[in-house]
Amino acid sequence: MPIELTAYELGLLPVALSYAKKLEEAGETLTRDGLRRELSCGKDIASRLRQFIKDSKAVKLAAHLKALPERAEDRNVIEYALGDTESPYGFMLRENLRLKRALDNRKQRTKAEKEQRVQEIRAEIEEIKNLDRTVKPSVSVPITTGNLLEINIADAHLGKLSWAQETGHESYDTKIADAMYRRAQSALFARAGVKFEKVLMVIGNDLMNSDNAEGTTTKGTQVSTDGRYHKTFYRARTLMIDSIEQARKIAPVHVIVMPGNHDRLACFHLGDSLEMYFHGQSDVVINNEPTSRKYFQWGKVMLMMCHGDREKRMDMPLVMASEQPKMWGETLFRECHTGHLHQTRTEELHGVRVRILPSLSPPDAWHATNAYVGCLRSAEGYIWNKSEGLIGQVFYTDDGQKPITTKREIV
């Protein structure tokens, strides 16, 4: 079969042809080793170029362009080697060469990116190995009050990047998000004020802004992202560990991991990391089941957690009764808590209160452009009693606080 030259070989062909012409004029034979030395290339490439020049009678074609070659394609290739890039076929060869080079460069970049990801994942594994796995005793003294504190900080979007000059609102990056989350949770704990038998922590609900190293959501939507995915994941995990440790000082902790539409897989992986970290510690329970809705019962209180991007609010009461009929029958106070919309709203449907929880994160460029702006950036906590239901709420609004800044300027 005729030899089809690669993009790299096509680039070497003009020099190879010129060298072959000189040898023929001197009465010498074109050899692989001689061509290899002339081009400073590998022996395989030199062998292929030599064979192509021989098979296509390239030297003869170069000297007698008007003579019809055995293959018309050979003539066009030789014309291209002599500098003809204006003819239709010469133009095609030139563009083909450009595309081949682009593809080769892309393959090299893709290989380099994969290697970089492998290194990042290996570094992440080493960090997990170095975590302190010592089983710690409960840090709180169990008490019986019948009270439960629910901390449900939704849509923190760690990894989101917002530039104030572009959005007209607060700047936001991973460091700011981390500090803001810690400040909000500490304020909610301080303002709760009463003794608790248990703390219910709902984490996730778009805790992370992207779901992969490409900086996209679970469905593939590109989002404004600050930094590398693995670095953001590590920071999110550290933040959640610290948050749970803070809650343990108040009462035993039940953690519900609720995936969102931005971080469905990342959230599950985070929950799995937390299960490993708190394994064997009796006062911390991690619910990381891969379900879209999770339930929790506290005496006569029934709570359903979901992100709210898929379910219809008007269907929530029927969904709760259908999925958890026993819990439904044993309870009187029933609520569903969702996120996703970055606003606070409560609807009561057939005796079930459906709460949309607010977000701490400011709008990024897309939300600002589409006028999804203006909602107060806040977080809420709920105080439940086993027999009386909801007996209190605590609020935190970051708009009323001093802005959090970082050393670098967000641009």
C-alpha positions as CSV (number, residue, x, y, z in Angstrom):
1,M,0.0,0.0,0.0
2,P,1.2,3.6,-0.7
3,I,2.8,5.3,2.3
4,E,0.7,8.1,3.9
5,L,2.9,10.6,5.6
6,T,2.2,11.9,9.0
7,A,2.0,15.7,9.7
8,Y,5.5,15.6,11.1
9,E,6.8,13.7,8.1
10,L,5.2,16.1,5.7
11,G,7.0,18.9,7.5
12,L,10.3,17.1,6.9
13,L,9.6,16.2,3.3
14,P,10.9,19.5,1.6
15,V,14.3,19.0,3.3
16,A,14.4,15.3,2.4
17,L,13.5,15.9,-1.2
18,S,16.2,18.6,-1.6
19,Y,18.7,16.2,-0.1
20,A,17.6,13.4,-2.5
21,K,18.0,15.7,-5.5
22,K,21.6,16.6,-4.5
23,L,22.4,12.9,-4.2
24,E,21.0,12.0,-7.5
25,E,22.8,14.9,-9.2
26,A,26.0,13.5,-7.6
27,G,25.2,10.0,-8.8
28,E,24.8,8.7,-5.2
29,T,22.1,6.6,-3.7
30,L,19.6,7.8,-1.1
31,T,20.0,5.7,2.1
32,R,18.1,5.6,5.3
33,D,21.1,6.4,7.5
34,G,22.1,9.3,5.3
35,L,18.6,10.7,5.4
36,R,18.5,10.2,9.1
37,R,21.7,12.2,9.6
38,E,20.5,15.0,7.3
39,L,17.1,15.3,9.1
40,S,18.2,14.5,12.6
41,C,15.2,12.2,12.9
42,G,14.5,8.6,13.9
43,K,15.4,5.6,11.7
44,D,11.7,4.7,11.2
45,I,10.8,8.2,10.0
46,A,13.9,8.3,7.7
47,S,13.0,4.8,6.4
48,R,9.4,5.9,5.6
49,L,10.5,9.1,3.9
50,R,13.1,7.2,1.8
51,Q,10.5,4.7,0.7
52,F,8.0,7.4,-0.1
53,I,10.5,9.3,-2.3
54,K,11.4,6.0,-4.0
55,D,7.8,4.8,-4.6
56,S,6.5,8.1,-5.7
57,K,9.5,8.9,-7.9
58,A,9.7,12.2,-6.1
59,V,13.0,13.4,-7.5
60,K,11.8,12.7,-11.1
61,L,8.5,14.4,-10.4
62,A,10.2,17.4,-9.0
63,A,12.3,17.7,-12.2
64,H,9.4,16.9,-14.6
65,L,6.3,18.3,-13.0
66,K,4.3,18.0,-16.3
67,A,4.9,14.3,-16.5
68,L,1.9,12.3,-15.3
69,P,2.9,10.3,-12.2
70,E,1.6,6.8,-11.4
71,R,-0.5,8.4,-8.7
72,A,-1.9,11.9,-9.0
73,E,-1.8,12.3,-5.2
74,D,2.0,11.8,-5.3
75,R,2.4,14.7,-7.7
76,N,0.4,17.0,-5.5
77,V,2.4,16.0,-2.5
78,I,5.6,16.8,-4.3
79,E,4.3,20.1,-5.6
80,Y,3.4,20.9,-2.0
81,A,7.0,20.0,-1.0
82,L,8.3,22.4,-3.6
83,G,6.3,25.2,-2.2
84,D,2.9,25.1,-4.0
85,T,0.3,25.9,-1.3
86,E,-2.1,27.8,-3.6
87,S,-3.6,25.0,-5.7
88,P,-6.7,23.4,-4.3
89,Y,-4.8,20.2,-3.4
90,G,-1.9,22.1,-2.0
91,F,-4.3,24.1,0.2
92,M,-5.9,20.9,1.3
93,L,-2.5,19.4,2.2
94,R,-1.6,22.6,4.1
95,E,-4.8,22.5,6.1
96,N,-4.5,18.8,6.7
97,L,-1.0,19.3,8.0
98,R,-2.3,22.1,10.3
99,L,-5.1,19.9,11.6
100,K,-2.8,17.0,12.2
101,R,-0.4,19.1,14.2
102,A,-3.3,20.5,16.2
103,L,-4.6,17.0,16.9
104,D,-1.1,15.9,17.9
105,N,-0.7,18.9,20.3
106,R,-4.2,18.2,21.7
107,K,-3.2,14.5,22.4
108,Q,-0.1,15.7,24.2
109,R,-2.1,18.2,26.3
110,T,-4.7,15.6,27.1
111,K,-2.0,13.1,28.2
112,A,-0.4,15.8,30.3
113,E,-3.7,16.7,31.9
114,K,-4.5,13.1,32.7
115,E,-1.1,12.7,34.3
116,Q,-1.6,15.8,36.4
117,R,-5.0,14.4,37.6
118,V,-3.4,11.1,38.5
119,Q,-0.8,13.0,40.6
120,E,-3.5,15.1,42.3
121,I,-5.6,12.0,43.1
122,R,-2.5,10.2,44.5
123,A,-1.7,13.3,46.7
124,E,-5.4,13.2,47.9
125,I,-5.0,9.5,48.9
126,E,-1.8,10.3,50.8
127,E,-3.6,13.1,52.7
128,I,-6.4,10.7,53.6
129,K,-3.9,8.2,54.9
130,N,-2.4,10.8,57.1
131,L,-5.7,11.8,58.8
132,D,-5.9,11.1,62.5
133,R,-8.1,8.0,62.8
134,T,-7.9,7.7,66.6
135,V,-11.3,6.9,68.0
136,K,-12.2,9.9,70.2
137,P,-14.6,9.8,73.1
138,S,-17.8,11.8,73.0
139,V,-17.0,15.4,73.8
140,S,-20.5,16.2,75.1
141,V,-22.3,14.9,78.2
142,P,-25.6,13.2,77.1
143,I,-28.7,15.0,78.5
144,T,-32.4,14.4,78.2
145,T,-34.3,17.6,77.2
146,G,-36.4,16.4,74.2
147,N,-34.8,19.2,72.2
148,L,-33.1,18.9,68.8
149,L,-31.1,21.6,67.0
150,E,-31.2,21.4,63.2
151,I,-28.3,23.2,61.4
152,N,-29.0,23.3,57.7
153,I,-26.7,25.7,55.8
154,A,-27.6,25.2,52.2
155,D,-26.0,26.2,48.9
156,A,-22.6,27.4,50.2
157,H,-21.0,26.7,46.7
158,L,-17.4,26.3,47.8
159,G,-15.3,26.9,44.7
160,K,-17.6,29.5,43.2
161,L,-15.8,32.6,41.9
162,S,-17.5,36.0,41.9
163,W,-15.8,39.3,41.1
164,A,-17.5,42.3,42.7
165,Q,-16.7,44.6,39.8
166,E,-18.4,42.2,37.4
167,T,-21.4,41.2,39.4
168,G,-22.1,44.4,41.4
169,H,-22.3,42.3,44.5
170,E,-19.8,40.8,47.0
171,S,-16.7,39.0,45.9
172,Y,-16.6,35.3,46.6
173,D,-14.0,32.5,46.4
174,T,-13.1,29.3,48.3
175,K,-11.4,31.0,51.2
176,I,-14.3,33.5,51.7
177,A,-16.8,30.7,51.5
178,D,-15.0,28.7,54.1
179,A,-14.7,31.6,56.5
180,M,-18.3,32.7,55.9
181,Y,-19.7,29.1,56.6
182,R,-17.7,28.9,59.9
183,R,-18.9,32.4,61.0
184,A,-22.5,31.5,60.2
185,Q,-22.5,28.1,62.0
186,S,-20.8,29.6,65.1
187,A,-23.4,32.3,65.2
188,L,-26.3,29.8,65.0
189,F,-24.9,27.7,67.8
190,A,-24.3,30.8,70.0
191,R,-27.9,32.1,69.4
192,A,-29.7,28.8,69.9
193,G,-29.2,29.2,73.7
194,V,-31.0,26.1,75.1
195,K,-29.8,22.6,76.0
196,F,-30.0,20.0,73.3
197,E,-30.3,16.2,73.3
198,K,-29.1,15.9,69.7
199,V,-27.8,18.1,66.8
200,L,-29.0,17.4,63.3
201,M,-26.6,18.6,60.7
202,V,-27.6,18.7,57.1
203,I,-24.6,19.1,54.8
204,G,-24.3,19.2,51.1
205,N,-27.1,20.9,49.1
206,D,-24.5,22.3,46.6
207,L,-21.8,22.6,49.3
208,M,-19.4,22.5,46.3
209,N,-19.9,24.5,43.1
210,S,-18.6,21.9,40.7
211,D,-18.7,18.1,40.5
212,N,-15.4,17.4,38.7
213,A,-12.0,18.6,37.6
214,E,-13.5,20.1,34.4
215,G,-15.3,22.7,36.6
216,T,-18.8,21.6,35.6
217,T,-22.0,20.7,37.5
218,T,-23.2,17.1,37.6
219,K,-25.1,17.6,34.3
220,G,-22.1,19.3,32.6
221,T,-22.9,23.0,32.9
222,Q,-19.7,25.1,33.0
223,V,-19.6,27.3,36.1
224,S,-17.3,30.0,37.3
225,T,-14.8,28.1,39.5
226,D,-12.0,29.2,41.8
227,G,-9.0,26.9,41.9
228,R,-8.5,23.1,41.3
229,Y,-11.3,20.7,42.1
230,H,-9.2,18.4,44.4
231,K,-8.0,21.4,46.4
232,T,-11.6,22.6,46.9
233,F,-12.7,19.1,47.8
234,Y,-10.0,18.9,50.5
235,R,-11.0,22.3,51.9
236,A,-14.7,21.3,51.9
237,R,-13.9,18.0,53.8
238,T,-11.8,19.9,56.4
239,L,-14.6,22.4,56.8
240,M,-17.2,19.7,57.4
241,I,-15.0,17.8,59.9
242,D,-14.4,21.0,61.9
243,S,-18.2,21.8,61.8
244,I,-19.1,18.3,63.1
245,E,-16.4,18.5,65.8
246,Q,-17.9,21.9,66.8
247,A,-21.4,20.3,67.0
248,R,-20.1,17.4,69.1
249,K,-19.3,19.8,71.9
250,I,-23.0,20.5,72.2
251,A,-24.6,17.1,71.8
252,P,-24.4,13.8,69.8
253,V,-24.6,14.6,66.1
254,H,-26.7,13.0,63.3
255,V,-25.4,14.1,59.9
256,I,-27.5,13.9,56.7
257,V,-25.5,14.2,53.5
258,M,-27.8,15.8,50.9
259,P,-26.4,16.0,47.3
260,G,-27.3,18.9,45.1
261,N,-27.5,19.5,41.4
262,H,-24.0,21.0,41.3
263,D,-22.2,18.4,43.4
264,R,-24.1,15.1,43.3
265,L,-21.1,12.8,43.1
266,A,-18.7,15.1,45.0
267,C,-21.2,15.2,47.9
268,F,-21.4,11.4,48.0
269,H,-17.6,11.2,48.0
270,L,-17.4,13.8,50.8
271,G,-19.9,11.8,52.9
272,D,-17.9,8.6,52.4
273,S,-14.8,10.4,53.6
274,L,-16.7,11.6,56.7
275,E,-17.9,8.1,57.4
276,M,-14.3,6.9,57.4
277,Y,-13.1,9.8,59.6
278,F,-15.8,9.4,62.3
279,H,-15.9,5.5,62.1
280,G,-16.2,4.0,65.6
281,Q,-17.3,7.3,67.3
282,S,-20.6,6.5,68.9
283,D,-21.8,10.1,69.1
284,V,-21.5,10.8,65.3
285,V,-23.8,9.1,62.8
286,I,-23.4,9.8,59.1
287,N,-26.3,9.1,56.7
288,N,-24.8,9.1,53.3
289,E,-27.2,6.8,51.5
290,P,-27.3,7.6,47.7
291,T,-31.0,8.6,47.7
292,S,-32.5,11.9,46.5
293,R,-34.6,12.3,49.7
294,K,-33.7,11.5,53.3
295,Y,-35.9,11.4,56.4
296,F,-35.4,12.0,60.1
297,Q,-37.9,11.4,63.0
298,W,-37.7,13.2,66.3
299,G,-40.6,12.1,68.5
300,K,-43.7,13.5,66.8
301,V,-41.6,15.5,64.3
302,M,-41.1,14.2,60.7
303,L,-38.5,15.9,58.5
304,M,-37.8,15.2,54.8
305,M,-34.6,16.6,53.3
306,C,-34.1,17.1,49.5
307,H,-32.3,19.6,47.3
308,G,-35.5,20.7,45.6
309,D,-34.2,20.8,42.0
310,R,-36.3,17.8,40.9
311,E,-39.3,17.4,43.2
312,K,-42.4,19.5,42.9
313,R,-43.3,21.3,46.2
314,M,-47.0,20.6,45.8
315,D,-46.2,16.8,45.7
316,M,-44.2,16.8,48.9
317,P,-46.9,15.7,51.4
318,L,-47.9,12.7,49.2
319,V,-44.3,11.8,48.6
320,M,-43.6,11.8,52.4
321,A,-46.6,9.7,53.2
322,S,-45.9,7.2,50.4
323,E,-42.2,6.7,51.1
324,Q,-42.4,6.7,54.9
325,P,-46.0,5.6,55.9
326,K,-44.9,4.4,59.4
327,M,-43.1,7.6,60.2
328,W,-46.0,9.6,58.8
329,G,-48.5,7.8,61.1
330,E,-46.4,8.3,64.2
331,T,-45.9,12.1,63.7
332,L,-47.9,15.3,63.9
333,F,-45.4,17.9,62.9
334,R,-44.1,17.4,59.4
335,E,-41.8,19.6,57.3
336,C,-39.8,19.3,54.1
337,H,-36.6,21.3,53.8
338,T,-35.1,22.2,50.4
339,G,-32.4,24.4,49.0
340,H,-31.6,25.2,45.3
341,L,-33.4,28.6,44.9
342,H,-31.1,30.7,47.2
343,Q,-34.1,32.3,49.0
344,T,-36.2,31.8,52.0
345,R,-39.9,30.8,51.6
346,T,-42.4,28.6,53.5
347,E,-45.6,27.1,52.1
348,E,-48.0,24.9,54.0
349,L,-49.5,22.1,51.9
350,H,-52.1,19.8,53.5
351,G,-50.5,20.2,56.9
352,V,-46.9,19.8,55.7
353,R,-44.7,22.9,55.7
354,V,-42.3,23.1,52.8
355,R,-39.3,25.4,53.6
356,I,-36.9,26.7,51.0
357,L,-33.7,27.5,52.7
358,P,-31.5,30.6,52.0
359,S,-27.9,30.6,50.7
360,L,-24.8,32.4,52.0
361,S,-23.2,32.7,48.6
362,P,-23.5,35.9,46.5
363,P,-24.4,35.8,42.7
364,D,-21.7,34.9,40.2
365,A,-21.5,36.4,36.7
366,W,-24.3,34.2,35.2
367,H,-26.7,34.9,38.0
368,A,-26.0,38.6,38.0
369,T,-26.4,38.9,34.3
370,N,-29.8,37.1,34.5
371,A,-30.9,39.2,37.4
372,Y,-31.1,36.4,40.0
373,V,-30.0,38.9,42.7
374,G,-31.3,40.7,45.8
375,C,-32.0,37.9,48.3
376,L,-30.4,38.3,51.7
377,R,-27.4,35.9,52.2
378,S,-28.4,34.1,55.3
379,A,-28.5,30.8,57.2
380,E,-31.1,29.3,59.6
381,G,-31.3,26.9,62.4
382,Y,-34.5,25.2,63.9
383,I,-35.2,24.0,67.4
384,W,-37.4,21.0,67.6
385,N,-39.1,19.4,70.6
386,K,-40.2,15.8,70.6
387,S,-43.7,16.5,71.7
388,E,-44.3,20.2,70.8
389,G,-42.7,20.4,67.4
390,L,-41.0,23.6,66.3
391,I,-40.3,25.7,69.4
392,G,-37.7,28.1,68.0
393,Q,-35.6,29.4,65.1
394,V,-32.2,31.1,65.0
395,F,-31.1,33.3,62.1
396,Y,-27.8,34.6,60.7
397,T,-27.5,37.2,57.9
398,D,-24.1,37.8,56.4
399,D,-25.2,41.0,54.7
400,G,-25.2,42.6,58.2
401,Q,-21.6,41.5,58.9
402,K,-18.3,42.9,58.0
403,P,-17.3,41.7,54.6
404,I,-14.7,38.9,54.5
405,T,-11.7,39.7,52.4
406,T,-8.6,37.7,51.3
407,K,-5.0,38.7,50.7
408,R,-5.4,38.4,46.9
409,E,-7.6,40.5,44.7
410,I,-10.3,38.6,42.9
411,V,-10.0,39.3,39.2
